[in-house]
Amino acid sequence: MKYHITTNQAASVALSDIPVVDYAEFYHDVDEKLRNDEVHIGHYFAHPEKGEQLRMICLLLNDKTGQILITSYVVAYYDECELPSLTARHAEVHPFEREITERYGIRFSDMPWAKPLRFPFDRFDKRSSMDNYPFYTMEGSTLHEVNVGPIHAGIIEPGAFRFICNGERVLHLEIALGYQHRGVEHAFTATRNRLRQMLLSESIAGDSAIAHSTAFAEALEKLATTPQPKSKNLEIERVVALELERMAMQIADTGALSMDIGYQLGQVACEALRTVVINTTQAWCGNRFGKGLIRPAGTNFPLTEKKVALILNHVADVRRRYHEVAEDLKSSPTILARFEQCGIVQREDMVRIGGVGQAARAGGLERDLRTTHPWGAYRTEIRHERIIEQAGDVMARLLVRCREVLQSADYIKQLLTNFKPEAQSPKPDFALKLKAESLSFGLVEGWRGETCHVVITDSEGEIAACRIKDPSLHNWLGLALAVRGEGISDFPICNKSFNLSYCGHDL
């Protein structure tokens, strides 16, 4: 089959250079490629074009070669035919086919899970609502259902969890999201103000502001009509920001897991350490979550010698203290008894669902964009070594976090030890002119995993579509698999061990 072959460092591609193939050819070739564990879907979505037709665009990522393969097929917007479903063969395709059906009414004949994905405001069937979501049911005199949400105790975003249990044992969990109805992707096309678009990108998921804004900025820079090579310092600063975000959130999750089993020392220690990390980010750019730090083609907050010294000092202190916490966690019989052999999702299941991030790596799946599809300073300054655990349980997901915190601290030290601030750093360019009728993508390994922004421009070089994939899109199904066969009381620690994003899903 025909593909446009590119990499994560290449510039944008003209829409006319992306092959258009018959669906039968698309189906058979993608089916064949996804049989290889080293290939997975980066994104797959429908884009309305002129003449009442939909162009389905698919990005396939080859984790062995580093190539990114882009292809497409076209269907009429009001076409009544049904397409064979790839989900029937590859579970990882399910969120993409469900969204295409939900938004545009395109049906897949043998789709095993033809349910709404997000309930967007512009969905094809307005009769479809959260009130009539078709939860899976099972019959049996010994079975009962437990419903959690959509309104949760404490400060948490909305989502409905429907458990089917036999006594205390979970037989099935179905997770229904989409309560927020934010219309984020539409908002990118509703304004031509580049600064406002950047603000939107860093507001998609508050705990991943750096990952999402970096993905969007990278996509914009690839589309520039006169691309300027990024300075070495700017590339280093973006990686430092990403690794600080990784440290902060992995430490926070360590504390959350400690809290859920009543290990108060681990909880309060991690809360204090996370505070040091996010306060370091605030000292750098004025915001604890890094909002305002990432901007296209430049920065308003270049690192100075004073800020570099502060970051190095704080990171070294956090690394030392967190290492002590992690060693305590790994040697506690109580913690091991709760976390080991609980919530197991093995490699083969992670492959099937398209799992990404630390949850996939905890199950033995070596999937990390910093190694397979590097960009920026990950390509020039750091040779990233993936952190892999094999057990796939709650403990494995904790261990990946513990090791990644220390690794991130080491990367920051490596990048900043001999860092020389520039006399004049490049300023952001909010008047960046973009190539017309082109497609680009930003692929970033955020702390949760693979974050993807695909940007398409119209004939005037304005953004016609921004299609976003948060890593949680794949991994919610992993959480559902993790609790099968477990006691329902173990759901909180399974949930915390994934820590998925409601708002990253509810675009």
N, C-alpha and C positions, 0 to 999 in steps of 0.2 A: 504493500500500500504506500501511497505517497505521503510524505511528511515534510514539513519544514523543520530542519534540525538546527538547534541552537544550544547555547549554554547559559548559565546564570550570570556570566559576565558580558554577554553580547548585547548589542543595541536592539532597538525595537525591530519589528518586522512589518512590512506593508501587508494589509489585509489581503491584497490581491496575490501575495506570494504564499499565502497559506492554502494548501491544496483543498479542493472540494471533491469529495468522493461519494459514491453511492453508499447508502446505509448498510447494505449487505456486505460490502467490502470493509466498511468501518467496523461492523460487528465482528466479523470473523477475524480480522487482524488484531483488534484490541483484545478480543477473547484470547487469542494465541499469546499475545505479549504479556497479558496479566497472569498467565500460567507460570511465568518466570518471577520468582520471589524478589528479584532485583529491580523489577519494574512496578511502578504504582502510579495512580492518577494524581497529578498535581492539581488539576481543576478540570471541570467539564460542565458547560453551561450553555444556555440558549441566548442568542443575541438577535433582537429584531432588526431586520434590514428592510430596505425599500422594496415595494412590490408585495407587501403582505406575506413575507416569508421569514422564517426563522433559520438562522445559521447556528448550528451546534458546533461549538469549538471545544476541543479536548487537548489538554497538555499531559503528556506522559513523561514521567521522570525515570531515567535509567540510572540507578544508584551505582552501577558498576562502571559505566563509561563516562558519567557526568553529562550525558546528552539530555536535552529536553526536546521531545518530538511534539510538534503541533500539527493537527489536522482538523478537518471539519466536514460536515455534511449539511444539506439544506432540506427543510421540509416546509410545506405551505402552512401558513398560520392556522388556516381553517381545515387542514387536511384531516379527514375522518379515519384514516388508516391507523392501525396499531403496529408499532415497531416491536420486534423481538427484544426482550429485556436482557441486558448484560448482568443485571443483579441476580438473575436466576442462576448464573454461573459464577459470579464474583460478587460477594457480599459488599465489597468496598465501594461498589458503584451505587448502592442504594440511596445515599443522600442526594446525589446528583440527579438520578432519574426521578426521584420523588419531587424534587424542586422543579424540574422541567414540567412535570405533569401538573403540579400545583399552580405554577405561575402562568402556564400557557396552554394547558389542556391537552398536551401531547400525551398519548397513552402508550404504554408498553404492555404487550399482550399477556405475557406470562410473568409479570412483575410480582414477586412473592410478598411484597410489603408496600402496596400502593396506598400509602397513608400520607396525610399532609405533613410537611416538614416544619414550616415556620408560621403559617397563617399570615402572609404579608398583606398589606392593605390593597395591593393591586393583583391579588390572586384571581385566577380564571373563574373559579366557582365560589361566588360570594356566600352561597348557602353553607359552605364548609366552615365550621367554627369550632372553637374549643369545646362548646357545649355538646357537640355530637361527635367528638373524636372517637374513632372506633377502637377502643382498647381491646386487646386480646383477652379472651375469656376461656376458662376451663371448667368443666363440670365434674363434680365429685362430692359425695356427702362429707368427706373429711377435709375438704379444701375451703379456704376462706380468703377474702381479699383485704388488703390493707392499703389505704390511700394516704399518701403524704403530699401536701401542697394542694394547689399551687401557692398558697400563702403560707410561708414558713415562719417558725419562731425565730426571733432575732433579726439581724440585718442580713438578708439573703434575697437573691433575685427569684422571680417566680418560675416554677416548673412543677409538673405533676408526676409523681412516682406511684405506679400501681403495681403492688406486689400480689402475687398469687402464692399462698403458703399452704403447706401441709403441716399443721402445728406451728412450730417455730422455724421450720426449714423452708427456705425460699425456692420455689419451683420456677418462677418466672418473674422478671421485672421488666416493665415497659415504662419508658421515660418520654413524656410528652412536653415539648417546649414550644416556644413561639408566642408567649404571652405579652411580650414587650412591644411588638408592632412598631419598631422605630423607623423603618424606611431608610436605613443608613445608605444603602447603595444608591437609592433614588436621590438622596440629598447631594451626593457628589456631582450629579448631572444638573441639579437645580441651581447651581451657582457657577460663575466663571471666576470667582475670587479664589486665587490659588492659596492664599493664607487660610481662608475658611475651609478649603478642602483639606489642608494639612491639619487643621484643628479637628475636623471630623475624623481623620485617620487615627489620631492619638486618643480619641474618645470612644473608639469601638469597644475596647475592653480595658478598663482602667488599670488593671494589674499588668497589662501588656502594652502600655502606651508606647514604649520604645520599639518593641517588635513590630507593631502595626504601622507606626509612623515611618520607621525605617523601610519597611516593605513598600509603602506608598511612595516615599521619596526616591527610592531606587527605581521604581517603575517610571516616575516622572522624568528622572535624569536620563533614562534610556531613550525616552521619546523626544528629547530636545533636538530641535532642527540643527543647532550648532553645539553639539555636546562638548563640554569642557572636561578634561580629565580631572578627577577629584584629587585634591592634594593628599599626600601621604598622611599628614596629620589628621585631616578630616576623616579618612577611612579608619585610622586608629581610634579616634574619639568615638566613632559610632560603635565599634566593637567593645570598647571599654564600657560604654553606656549599656549595651546589651548584656554584658557579663555582670555589671552591677545589678541590673534588673533580675538576672537569673539568680544571683546570690540572694537578693532580698526575698524573692518569692519562694525559693527552695528552703530558705531558713524559716520563713513564715509557715510553710507546710509542715516542716519538722515540728514546729511548735503546736500546730493544729492537731497533728497525730498524737503528740504527747498529751494534749488536753483531753482528747477523746478516750484515753485509757486511764486518766487520772494521774499522769506522771507530771506533777506540778513543776518540779525543778526544770525539766526539759521545756515545758511551756514558757515559763517566765524568762528563762535564759534566752530562748529563741526570740521572744518578743523584744527583749532588750537589744539583741544583736541585729535583728531586722531594722529596728529603729535607727541604729547607727548607720546602716547601709543607706536607707532612704534619706536620712538627714545629710549624708554625704552627697547624694544626688541633688538634694535641695541646695546645698552650699555651692554646687557647681552651676545650676541653672535656675534656681529659685522655685523649683517644684519637686516635691518628694518623689513623684512618679515619673519624672523626666519630661513632663509636658513642656513644650517650648524648645526642647533641646535639639530635636531633629528637624531640619528644614532643607528644602531642595537647594542643591549646589553650594551650600555654605552653612555657616552657623553664626548665631548671635552670642554664643557662649564658648569661645575658644579656650582651651586649657592654658592656664598660665603656670609659671613655676610654683607659685603659692598653692594653686589648686591641685597640681600634680602631687606636691608634697603631702597635702591634706588627704588626698585619695589613697596614696600609698600607705600612709600611716594608719588610717582607719581600716583599710582592707587587711593589712598585716595583723592588726589587733583582733579583728573579727575572725580571721582565719584561725588564729591561735586558740581563741576561746571557743569557737564553734567546733573545732577538732576535739576538744575535751568533751563537749556535750555529745558529739557523735560517738565517741568511744564509750561513754556511759550507756548510751542507747543500745549499742551493739552488744554490750556485755550484760545487760539486765535480763535475768531469767523471766521476769514478769512480762517484759516487752516482747521478748522472743516467743513466749508462749502464746501471746495474742496475735502477733504479726506473721509468724512463720506458718506456712501452709494455709493461709487465709486469703480468699479473694484471688485465686490463681487464674491468670489468663496466659496460656502458653504461647510460644512463638507461632505455631501454626494458626491459632485463632487471630493473633495480631496481624498476621499476613492476610488472612481472609477478610478482615474488616478494614484493612488499610491503616492500621494503627501507626501513630507517629509519636515523637517526643520521648520523654523519659519513661512513659508507661510502656511504649513499645520496646525500648532498650532494656527495661527491667525484665521483659519476657524473652530476651535473646535475639530480638530483631535489630540488626545493626543499621538503623535508619537515622541519619543525622546529616542535615544539609551542610554543616560546617566541614564535613569530610567529603560527602558525595557531590555536592554542588556548591563549592565555596565561593565567596564573594568578598570584595574589599580586603581588609587586613587578614581575614582568615585564609586568603589565597597567597598573600605576600609575606606576612609576618609570623603567622602561627601555623604549625602543622597539627591540626586538631586530632586527638586520639579519642575515639568514642568510648564511653563508659557503658559497659554491658554487664548485666546480671542475667542469670538463666532461670531462676525459680519462678518468676512471673507473679509472685505473691505480694502482699502488702509490704513485707520486709524488704523484698527486692526493690520495690518502688522507693522505699525510704533510703536504702543504701545507694541507689543511683543519685538521689538528691544529695546525700551527704558527700559523696565523692565529687559531684559536680560543683558544689559550693567551693571546695578546696581547689579544684581545677580552675574555676573562674578566677579565684583570688590569685593563683599563680599566673594566669594569662595577663591579668591586669598589671601585676608586677613586671612581667616580661615586656609588656608594651610601653610602660611608663618609666621604667628605670632610666633609660637613656633618651627620653622624650625631650625634644627641643621645640619650645613654642615658636610659632612663626611670627615674624615682625608684623605682618598684616595678613590675617586669616581671611579667606573668601567669605563674603556676606551672602545670605540667602538671596535667591533670585525668584521673586514672586511674579515676574513678567516673563518667565520661561516660555518661549514659543515651542509648541509641540508639533511633531510631524502629523500631517493629515492622514486620515484613513489608515491608521496603523495600530498595532497591538504591542504592548510591552507587559512585563510582569516583574514584580519584586518577590523574591523567594528568600525568606529569612528564617533561621532556626531560632525561634523565641524560646523562652524557658519552658513553655508547654509543648513546643514542637514546631512543626512546619506551618509557617504563616505565609499565605500567598495573596497578593493583590494583582489582578489582571486589569489593565487599563486599555480601553479602546477609544480612539479619537474619531471625530466626524470629518467631513470635507473641509471644515474651517480650522481644524486642529484643536478643537475643544473636546473635552471629555464627554463621550457619548455613553460610556458605561464604565463602572468600576465594580468588578466582581471579586468578592472577598471570601477567603477561606481561612477560618480560624482552626487551629489544630483540634479543638474540641469537637468539630463536626464529625470526625472519625471515631473519636475515643469514647463518646457517650455509649455507644454499643458495647465497647469494652467493659465499661462499668456494669452494664446489664449482665454480661457474661460472668463477671467476677463474683457476683453474689449468688449465682445459681448453686444450689446445694448447701449454701451457708446458712447459719442462723440469722434471722432478721436483725438480731441485736448487733451483728457484725457489719451491717450496712454502713453505719457512720464511719468506721475506719476504712472500709473499702472506698467509700465516697471521697473521704479526705485524701486517700492515697492517690486518687486520680486528680482531684481538685480541678474539675472542668469548668468552663466558662459558659454561663447562661447567656450573657449579653454577647459573647463572641459568636454564639449560635444564632441568637435572635436579631438578625440584621434588619 
